[in-house]
Amino acid sequence: MGERAGAEGTGTRAQGEAPPARRRRPATVKEVKALSHPLRIRILRLCAVRELTNRELADRLDTTPGTVLYHVRQLVDSGLLVPAPVRTGASGALEKPYRATGESWWLDGPLIGAGDEAADAPVEALRRELEEAGPDSVRDYARFVLHLSDEDRDELGRRILAVLDEYVLTEHERRGRPAYGGAFLLHALADRDPAGGGAAAPRDGEAGPGPDGAGR
């Protein structure tokens, strides 16, 4: 099941422009490399909301234009970011913005098996985005523990992604509304029961899941 943390919806299409129907596909080597760094994932997220220049990205990410340019070039080379039409800035100078293509959403598990550093990139990107937005930015939250077979796990992922796909494919209809970020991440627990392979029972003083298997 595909890893979607950090993936970027439909990109900055013109309002009213519907994206074509899509199926997920394996990532190329260049796409895997491009998604293996948290700063590049954050650049994609920012450029999915609106077109941004190298200088604007550097200001938002609190880093240097040179650092941003290095990462932007890798994203452009992979096809996940493209130059937008040149525009005139507030000072009258010409600016070269970039926009996310939205292609990362349709990659099937691009970082699974790519190594620890790559696997941590979307988690680190999300952590930094939450730090920047602040705790008051959180609008919904759920933590859960579920006992699942491999088939159950894959089915859960498919069903959740099917709902998200509906929103991604209709994003062009909601361009004027507030933007929200999020991630779906399912992970194995570290404290597994050696006998049954499932999660260990809560220790004294620890809260277990609610009666429906989820804490919220």
Backbone as CSV, one residue per row, in Angstrom:
resi,resn,N_x,N_y,N_z,CA_x,CA_y,CA_z,C_x,C_y,C_z
1,MET,0.856,-1.195,0.000,0.000,0.000,0.000,0.886,1.237,0.000
2,GLY,0.494,2.224,-0.769,1.345,3.380,-0.991,1.525,4.257,0.238
3,GLU,2.720,4.785,0.393,3.039,5.767,1.441,2.653,7.132,0.927
4,ARG,1.690,7.773,1.593,1.196,9.036,1.084,1.644,10.221,1.907
5,ALA,2.324,10.001,3.018,2.708,11.125,3.864,3.578,12.084,3.076
6,GLY,3.126,13.356,3.019,3.882,14.351,2.302,3.492,14.498,0.861
7,ALA,2.601,13.660,0.345,2.173,13.780,-1.029,1.266,14.984,-1.200
8,GLU,1.170,15.486,-2.446,0.652,16.843,-2.635,-0.585,16.996,-3.500
9,GLY,-1.560,16.181,-3.380,-2.826,16.439,-4.057,-2.695,16.714,-5.542
10,THR,-3.416,17.691,-6.049,-3.480,17.935,-7.490,-2.603,19.082,-7.964
11,GLY,-1.801,19.668,-7.108,-0.976,20.790,-7.531,-1.803,22.044,-7.736
12,THR,-1.199,23.068,-8.328,-1.876,24.361,-8.471,-2.513,24.485,-9.848
13,ARG,-3.530,23.677,-10.117,-4.269,23.800,-11.365,-5.158,25.044,-11.316
14,ALA,-5.504,25.526,-12.464,-6.408,26.673,-12.523,-7.760,26.279,-11.934
15,GLN,-8.392,27.233,-11.247,-9.687,26.956,-10.648,-10.690,26.553,-11.722
16,GLY,-11.427,25.454,-11.439,-12.396,24.950,-12.395,-11.830,23.929,-13.354
17,GLU,-10.503,23.706,-13.344,-9.874,22.748,-14.255,-9.800,21.386,-13.566
18,ALA,-10.551,20.428,-14.033,-10.587,19.102,-13.413,-9.376,18.285,-13.842
19,PRO,-8.714,17.588,-12.891,-7.594,16.729,-13.262,-8.094,15.456,-13.913
20,PRO,-7.282,14.818,-14.730,-7.713,13.561,-15.347,-7.759,12.435,-14.320
21,ALA,-8.576,11.413,-14.589,-8.607,10.232,-13.725,-7.238,9.559,-13.761
22,ARG,-6.808,9.039,-12.613,-5.452,8.513,-12.504,-5.432,7.167,-11.804
23,ARG,-4.376,6.417,-12.051,-4.052,5.224,-11.288,-2.653,5.391,-10.729
24,ARG,-2.411,4.792,-9.568,-1.074,4.891,-8.976,-0.079,4.047,-9.759
25,ARG,1.158,4.503,-9.736,2.219,3.823,-10.483,3.479,3.790,-9.638
26,PRO,4.418,2.891,-9.958,5.694,2.883,-9.229,6.466,4.177,-9.467
27,ALA,7.218,4.597,-8.466,8.044,5.806,-8.590,9.319,5.498,-9.362
28,THR,9.800,6.478,-10.100,11.094,6.345,-10.759,12.204,6.574,-9.738
29,VAL,13.422,6.241,-10.129,14.570,6.459,-9.242,14.692,7.943,-8.897
30,LYS,14.503,8.823,-9.878,14.600,10.259,-9.631,13.505,10.731,-8.673
31,GLU,12.303,10.187,-8.793,11.213,10.592,-7.910,11.468,10.145,-6.478
32,VAL,11.971,8.934,-6.310,12.304,8.449,-4.966,13.356,9.349,-4.327
33,LYS,14.395,9.670,-5.091,15.446,10.548,-4.562,14.888,11.921,-4.205
34,ALA,14.014,12.448,-5.053,13.458,13.787,-4.814,12.613,13.825,-3.546
35,LEU,11.927,12.740,-3.238,11.047,12.705,-2.071,11.757,12.260,-0.798
36,SER,13.053,12.028,-0.889,13.806,11.479,0.242,14.418,12.533,1.150
37,HIS,13.976,13.775,1.044,14.493,14.848,1.900,13.326,15.702,2.386
38,PRO,13.242,15.985,3.696,12.085,16.729,4.221,11.919,18.120,3.629
39,LEU,13.026,18.792,3.285,12.900,20.136,2.722,12.241,20.082,1.349
40,ARG,12.564,19.060,0.573,11.948,18.952,-0.755,10.456,18.635,-0.637
41,ILE,10.090,17.841,0.354,8.672,17.555,0.573,7.932,18.829,0.981
42,ARG,8.577,19.651,1.797,7.950,20.907,2.213,7.826,21.878,1.039
43,ILE,8.803,21.890,0.149,8.711,22.728,-1.047,7.510,22.310,-1.893
44,LEU,7.324,21.005,-2.056,6.164,20.522,-2.813,4.866,20.952,-2.159
45,ARG,4.795,20.844,-0.837,3.569,21.232,-0.132,3.273,22.721,-0.338
46,LEU,4.278,23.562,-0.201,4.074,24.997,-0.363,3.662,25.345,-1.792
47,CYS,4.300,24.707,-2.767,4.013,25.019,-4.166,2.753,24.320,-4.668
48,ALA,2.160,23.451,-3.843,0.854,22.889,-4.170,-0.252,23.872,-3.811
49,VAL,0.021,24.745,-2.839,-0.976,25.736,-2.411,-0.964,26.942,-3.343
50,ARG,0.249,27.428,-3.679,0.341,28.527,-4.633,1.734,28.551,-5.246
51,GLU,1.862,29.206,-6.374,3.144,29.291,-7.068,4.081,30.206,-6.292
52,LEU,5.321,29.740,-6.082,6.290,30.486,-5.284,7.635,30.542,-5.989
53,THR,8.331,31.654,-5.797,9.671,31.809,-6.351,10.703,31.210,-5.403
54,ASN,11.925,31.115,-5.892,13.021,30.609,-5.077,13.195,31.468,-3.821
55,ARG,13.129,32.778,-3.955,13.273,33.694,-2.817,12.117,33.523,-1.828
56,GLU,10.889,33.405,-2.335,9.743,33.214,-1.444,9.843,31.899,-0.679
57,LEU,10.306,30.862,-1.345,10.485,29.574,-0.672,11.550,29.680,0.415
58,ALA,12.651,30.372,0.119,13.714,30.530,1.111,13.212,31.265,2.348
59,ASP,12.395,32.297,2.132,11.830,33.043,3.262,10.902,32.165,4.091
60,ARG,10.041,31.388,3.433,9.096,30.532,4.151,9.809,29.415,4.913
61,LEU,10.880,28.898,4.350,11.575,27.751,4.936,12.745,28.164,5.820
62,ASP,12.956,29.470,5.954,14.020,29.998,6.813,15.375,29.408,6.446
63,THR,15.696,29.457,5.165,16.983,28.967,4.694,17.459,29.888,3.572
64,THR,18.571,29.557,2.951,19.146,30.437,1.935,18.596,30.115,0.552
65,PRO,18.564,31.119,-0.337,18.121,30.849,-1.710,18.969,29.783,-2.400
66,GLY,20.250,29.736,-2.082,21.117,28.731,-2.689,20.720,27.316,-2.293
67,THR,20.379,27.138,-1.018,19.931,25.827,-0.554,18.627,25.438,-1.234
68,VAL,17.696,26.379,-1.310,16.416,26.099,-1.959,16.622,25.755,-3.425
69,LEU,17.486,26.501,-4.112,17.723,26.262,-5.533,18.239,24.842,-5.774
70,TYR,19.116,24.362,-4.895,19.646,22.996,-5.020,18.503,21.979,-4.976
71,HIS,17.599,22.155,-4.025,16.494,21.205,-3.877,15.446,21.392,-4.975
72,VAL,15.186,22.632,-5.378,14.237,22.888,-6.454,14.696,22.211,-7.742
73,ARG,15.977,22.274,-8.027,16.490,21.655,-9.254,16.255,20.148,-9.262
74,GLN,16.403,19.498,-8.111,16.149,18.061,-8.047,14.666,17.761,-8.251
75,LEU,13.812,18.594,-7.693,12.370,18.392,-7.872,11.950,18.626,-9.318
76,VAL,12.514,19.648,-9.952,12.199,19.918,-11.356,12.716,18.779,-12.227
77,ASP,13.920,18.298,-11.930,14.510,17.213,-12.713,13.682,15.936,-12.621
78,SER,12.986,15.756,-11.479,12.170,14.556,-11.295,10.768,14.705,-11.881
79,GLY,10.385,15.935,-12.239,9.056,16.179,-12.775,7.998,16.446,-11.725
80,LEU,8.399,16.522,-10.446,7.431,16.777,-9.376,7.157,18.273,-9.190
81,LEU,8.032,19.099,-9.741,7.894,20.562,-9.678,8.178,21.089,-11.074
82,VAL,7.431,22.101,-11.499,7.645,22.677,-12.834,7.666,24.195,-12.738
83,PRO,8.396,24.859,-13.637,8.347,26.322,-13.669,6.956,26.793,-14.082
84,ALA,6.462,27.808,-13.391,5.200,28.449,-13.762,5.518,29.633,-14.674
85,PRO,4.520,30.228,-15.306,4.783,31.394,-16.158,5.492,32.510,-15.394
86,VAL,6.429,33.141,-16.043,7.143,34.274,-15.454,6.139,35.393,-15.167
87,ARG,6.319,36.061,-14.027,5.394,37.113,-13.621,6.182,38.354,-13.202
88,THR,5.487,39.463,-13.085,6.103,40.700,-12.611,5.872,40.837,-11.117
89,GLY,6.955,40.999,-10.342,6.857,41.113,-8.898,6.459,42.508,-8.454
90,ALA,6.350,42.678,-7.139,5.925,43.961,-6.578,6.896,45.084,-6.928
91,SER,8.179,44.748,-7.090,9.187,45.761,-7.406,9.258,46.071,-8.893
92,GLY,8.496,45.327,-9.693,8.533,45.525,-11.134,9.466,44.577,-11.841
93,ALA,10.272,43.826,-11.084,11.201,42.868,-11.677,10.464,41.585,-12.049
94,LEU,10.983,40.891,-13.049,10.400,39.622,-13.458,10.768,38.531,-12.444
95,GLU,9.801,37.665,-12.132,10.008,36.576,-11.179,9.696,35.242,-11.851
96,LYS,10.420,34.209,-11.388,10.223,32.868,-11.935,9.678,31.956,-10.833
97,PRO,8.369,31.787,-10.750,7.804,30.924,-9.709,7.778,29.454,-10.153
98,TYR,7.457,28.586,-9.194,7.339,27.157,-9.451,6.012,26.666,-8.887
99,ARG,5.513,25.582,-9.464,4.306,24.953,-8.941,4.505,23.445,-8.876
100,ALA,3.845,22.820,-7.904,3.871,21.362,-7.787,2.944,20.763,-8.835
101,THR,3.349,19.641,-9.412,2.528,18.993,-10.437,1.435,18.120,-9.825
102,GLY,1.573,17.751,-8.536,0.636,16.829,-7.915,0.934,15.380,-8.227
103,GLU,1.999,15.119,-8.969,2.322,13.753,-9.388,2.689,12.851,-8.213
104,SER,3.226,13.424,-7.135,3.660,12.597,-6.007,2.494,11.850,-5.361
105,TRP,1.272,12.411,-5.454,0.119,11.738,-4.867,-0.153,10.390,-5.535
106,TRP,0.192,10.274,-6.807,-0.150,9.089,-7.586,0.988,8.074,-7.650
107,LEU,1.994,8.249,-6.803,3.091,7.281,-6.733,2.766,6.228,-5.682
108,ASP,2.974,4.974,-5.999,2.606,3.879,-5.114,3.790,3.518,-4.220
109,GLY,3.703,3.953,-2.945,4.738,3.610,-1.969,6.128,4.056,-2.367
110,PRO,6.327,5.332,-2.735,7.626,5.756,-3.281,8.789,5.603,-2.316
111,LEU,8.548,5.655,-0.998,9.660,5.626,-0.041,9.740,4.310,0.732
112,ILE,8.864,3.370,0.456,8.925,2.071,1.119,10.135,1.302,0.596
113,GLY,10.999,0.898,1.511,12.205,0.174,1.128,13.337,1.054,0.638
114,ALA,13.182,2.391,0.753,14.216,3.315,0.259,15.250,3.667,1.323
115,GLY,15.157,3.065,2.512,16.119,3.346,3.580,15.514,4.188,4.676
116,ASP,16.181,4.169,5.840,15.645,4.854,7.019,15.536,6.356,6.821
117,GLU,16.548,6.959,6.225,16.537,8.421,6.057,15.393,8.853,5.146
118,ALA,15.180,8.096,4.059,14.096,8.427,3.139,12.736,8.215,3.804
119,ALA,12.601,7.118,4.541,11.319,6.821,5.194,10.955,7.873,6.231
120,ASP,11.973,8.482,6.854,11.725,9.492,7.887,11.416,10.868,7.296
121,ALA,11.715,11.079,6.014,11.572,12.404,5.409,10.153,12.960,5.502
122,PRO,9.094,12.207,5.146,7.752,12.789,5.249,7.327,13.041,6.684
123,VAL,7.791,12.205,7.622,7.454,12.406,9.033,8.111,13.680,9.549
124,GLU,9.390,13.881,9.193,10.102,15.083,9.613,9.498,16.325,8.970
125,ALA,9.104,16.223,7.699,8.469,17.364,7.029,7.170,17.746,7.723
126,LEU,6.368,16.740,8.087,5.115,17.014,8.784,5.367,17.646,10.151
127,ARG,6.371,17.145,10.857,6.702,17.703,12.174,7.055,19.184,12.056
128,ARG,7.858,19.533,11.060,8.264,20.929,10.896,7.079,21.804,10.469
129,GLU,6.200,21.260,9.641,5.020,22.022,9.230,4.109,22.297,10.427
130,LEU,3.955,21.314,11.303,3.136,21.510,12.498,3.779,22.517,13.446
131,GLU,5.100,22.465,13.556,5.806,23.451,14.385,5.560,24.858,13.855
132,GLU,5.642,25.019,12.542,5.462,26.338,11.934,4.022,26.830,12.119
133,ALA,3.048,25.939,11.939,1.643,26.334,12.020,1.188,26.541,13.455
134,GLY,1.793,25.825,14.423,1.427,25.965,15.831,0.319,25.010,16.235
135,PRO,0.200,24.744,17.536,-0.793,23.765,18.021,-2.236,24.145,17.727
136,ASP,-2.514,25.439,17.613,-3.898,25.859,17.337,-4.333,25.535,15.910
137,SER,-3.382,25.110,15.070,-3.723,24.800,13.676,-4.399,23.445,13.525
138,VAL,-4.271,22.577,14.527,-4.820,21.217,14.423,-6.343,21.274,14.499
139,ARG,-7.016,20.732,13.489,-8.475,20.757,13.429,-9.099,19.393,13.703
140,ASP,-8.358,18.321,13.538,-8.876,16.990,13.831,-7.699,16.085,14.147
141,TYR,-7.955,15.051,14.932,-6.863,14.224,15.419,-7.412,12.876,15.863
142,ALA,-6.730,11.799,15.524,-7.138,10.472,15.996,-5.905,9.578,16.094
143,ARG,-5.781,8.900,17.221,-4.768,7.852,17.376,-5.501,6.546,17.646
144,PHE,-4.948,5.460,17.160,-5.653,4.191,17.300,-4.664,3.037,17.361
145,VAL,-5.140,1.931,17.881,-4.433,0.649,17.842,-5.399,-0.363,17.245
146,LEU,-4.989,-1.032,16.169,-5.809,-2.038,15.513,-4.984,-3.309,15.306
147,HIS,-5.590,-4.446,15.525,-4.949,-5.725,15.228,-5.379,-6.149,13.831
148,LEU,-4.408,-6.226,12.915,-4.718,-6.412,11.502,-3.838,-7.486,10.883
149,SER,-4.421,-8.301,10.018,-3.620,-9.167,9.161,-3.036,-8.316,8.038
150,ASP,-2.137,-8.884,7.246,-1.596,-8.137,6.117,-2.712,-7.712,5.164
151,GLU,-3.684,-8.604,4.969,-4.806,-8.288,4.084,-5.665,-7.173,4.674
152,ASP,-5.906,-7.244,6.004,-6.668,-6.177,6.667,-5.972,-4.835,6.516
153,ARG,-4.657,-4.842,6.733,-3.884,-3.600,6.661,-3.967,-2.982,5.271
154,ASP,-3.801,-3.824,4.236,-3.865,-3.308,2.873,-5.257,-2.789,2.538
155,GLU,-6.291,-3.484,3.014,-7.657,-3.050,2.763,-7.944,-1.717,3.447
156,LEU,-7.470,-1.558,4.684,-7.648,-0.289,5.389,-7.004,0.844,4.606
157,GLY,-5.778,0.633,4.149,-5.095,1.659,3.369,-5.828,2.000,2.088
158,ARG,-6.317,0.977,1.393,-7.043,1.220,0.146,-8.307,2.042,0.383
159,ARG,-9.027,1.709,1.462,-10.288,2.413,1.718,-10.058,3.861,2.116
160,ILE,-9.029,4.113,2.923,-8.731,5.492,3.318,-8.254,6.299,2.105
161,LEU,-7.388,5.703,1.288,-6.907,6.414,0.105,-8.029,6.666,-0.896
162,ALA,-9.005,5.759,-0.966,-10.124,5.968,-1.888,-10.900,7.225,-1.514
163,VAL,-11.093,7.444,-0.203,-11.775,8.662,0.246,-10.933,9.891,-0.085
164,LEU,-9.635,9.829,0.205,-8.761,10.969,-0.080,-8.680,11.243,-1.581
165,ASP,-8.668,10.181,-2.394,-8.628,10.361,-3.844,-9.823,11.187,-4.330
166,GLU,-11.000,10.947,-3.744,-12.181,11.707,-4.146,-11.973,13.201,-3.916
167,TYR,-11.357,13.541,-2.791,-11.110,14.949,-2.501,-10.007,15.517,-3.396
168,VAL,-8.971,14.726,-3.639,-7.887,15.187,-4.512,-8.423,15.478,-5.915
169,LEU,-9.258,14.595,-6.434,-9.756,14.747,-7.799,-10.793,15.863,-7.934
170,THR,-11.340,16.342,-6.816,-12.296,17.447,-6.872,-11.729,18.719,-6.240
171,GLU,-10.432,18.742,-6.011,-9.791,19.898,-5.372,-9.986,21.172,-6.180
172,HIS,-10.047,21.039,-7.509,-10.222,22.216,-8.361,-11.530,22.953,-8.076
173,GLU,-12.498,22.261,-7.458,-13.786,22.877,-7.163,-13.762,23.719,-5.883
174,ARG,-12.681,23.585,-5.098,-12.650,24.239,-3.781,-11.464,25.187,-3.642
175,ARG,-10.954,25.711,-4.723,-9.725,26.495,-4.681,-9.824,27.751,-3.834
176,GLY,-10.996,28.319,-3.689,-11.118,29.559,-2.926,-11.272,29.355,-1.433
177,ARG,-11.280,28.113,-0.973,-11.509,27.827,0.439,-10.178,27.691,1.183
178,PRO,-10.197,27.725,2.531,-8.947,27.570,3.295,-8.268,26.240,2.990
179,ALA,-6.938,26.235,3.034,-6.152,25.029,2.748,-5.786,24.317,4.048
180,TYR,-5.888,23.002,4.040,-5.518,22.172,5.185,-4.507,21.124,4.731
181,GLY,-3.563,20.819,5.609,-2.616,19.749,5.341,-2.902,18.569,6.246
182,GLY,-2.352,17.428,5.894,-2.542,16.246,6.721,-1.735,15.092,6.174
183,ALA,-1.823,13.958,6.852,-1.106,12.772,6.422,-1.799,11.536,6.970
184,PHE,-1.761,10.471,6.211,-2.197,9.167,6.706,-0.952,8.307,6.858
185,LEU,-0.709,7.843,8.067,0.492,7.064,8.355,0.107,5.884,9.245
186,LEU,0.382,4.684,8.793,0.096,3.469,9.556,1.418,2.771,9.833
187,HIS,1.703,2.492,11.107,3.007,1.914,11.439,2.856,0.737,12.381
188,ALA,3.803,-0.205,12.315,3.857,-1.320,13.257,4.332,-0.793,14.606
189,LEU,3.843,-1.371,15.685,4.246,-0.960,17.025,5.576,-1.600,17.401
190,ALA,6.374,-0.856,18.155,7.677,-1.374,18.580,7.529,-2.453,19.639
191,ASP,6.530,-2.307,20.534,6.366,-3.259,21.637,5.379,-4.342,21.236
192,ARG,5.834,-5.271,20.401,4.987,-6.347,19.912,5.039,-7.552,20.846
193,ASP,3.948,-8.268,20.914,3.853,-9.474,21.722,4.536,-10.619,20.981
194,PRO,5.661,-11.162,21.500,6.388,-12.205,20.773,5.531,-13.428,20.468
195,ALA,4.562,-13.744,21.336,3.764,-14.953,21.137,2.748,-14.774,20.013
196,GLY,1.995,-13.671,20.081,0.926,-13.480,19.108,1.274,-12.542,17.981
197,GLY,2.398,-11.810,18.088,2.796,-10.880,17.036,2.069,-9.562,17.074
198,GLY,1.122,-9.396,18.012,0.374,-8.151,18.064,0.962,-7.211,19.076
199,ALA,0.260,-6.102,19.321,0.729,-5.109,20.280,0.631,-5.670,21.688
200,ALA,1.595,-5.329,22.527,1.569,-5.771,23.914,0.441,-5.081,24.656
201,ALA,-0.053,-5.740,25.703,-1.105,-5.138,26.517,-0.563,-3.925,27.243
202,PRO,-1.403,-2.917,27.537,-0.935,-1.737,28.260,-0.383,-2.116,29.621
203,ARG,0.696,-1.451,30.023,1.265,-1.654,31.351,0.420,-0.914,32.374
204,ASP,0.659,-1.199,33.642,-0.076,-0.500,34.691,0.107,0.999,34.529
205,GLY,-0.987,1.722,34.598,-0.904,3.180,34.491,-0.968,3.691,33.077
206,GLU,-0.977,2.767,32.050,-1.047,3.196,30.666,-2.463,3.060,30.159
207,ALA,-2.879,3.981,29.315,-4.206,3.928,28.731,-4.183,3.059,27.492
208,GLY,-5.117,2.163,27.411,-5.271,1.364,26.196,-6.256,2.031,25.259
209,PRO,-6.582,1.371,24.128,-7.557,1.919,23.212,-8.942,1.915,23.817
210,GLY,-9.807,2.747,23.263,-11.185,2.780,23.723,-11.910,1.518,23.316
211,PRO,-13.181,1.395,23.690,-13.920,0.168,23.394,-14.067,-0.107,21.909
212,ASP,-13.948,0.918,21.064,-14.047,0.693,19.626,-12.677,0.514,18.988
213,GLY,-11.625,0.403,19.829,-10.274,0.185,19.300,-9.538,1.452,18.976
214,ALA,-10.107,2.602,19.265,-9.449,3.862,18.891,-9.539,4.865,20.026
215,GLY,-8.457,5.613,20.229,-8.483,6.734,21.150,-8.569,8.018,20.366
216,ARG,-9.355,8.976,20.820,-9.517,10.227,20.047,-9.628,11.392,20.987
